[in-house]
Amino acid sequence: MIAGTEDGNLRFFKNGRMTMEIKETDAVTFLNASSNQCCAFALANGTVGVYEKRTRLWRVKVKPSLISYKRLFKLLVIERD
């Protein structure tokens, strides 16, 4: 399970215990996790990105009023071999 916080943290849980915490720059407004330990996120300041485990694969700032996060992440290939 993954939780995003208003203070900009991504928290990862397994069996009810927090296993990892990653600090981002603003409040987490959207999370989309895949089955292969990847997660896509969006922040209140317009930043979107993808993590694979502890590694940030990419991050970019976009204009949130012009984009649907669900549509953006649907277009991205998050599943990796």
Beta strands, then each sheet from edge to edge (+ up, - down):
strand 1: 2-4
strand 2: 9-14
strand 3: 17-23
strand 4: 28-33
strand 5: 38-43
strand 6: 47-52
strand 7: 55-61
sheet 1: 1+ 2- 3+
sheet 2: 4+ 5- 6+ 7-
end
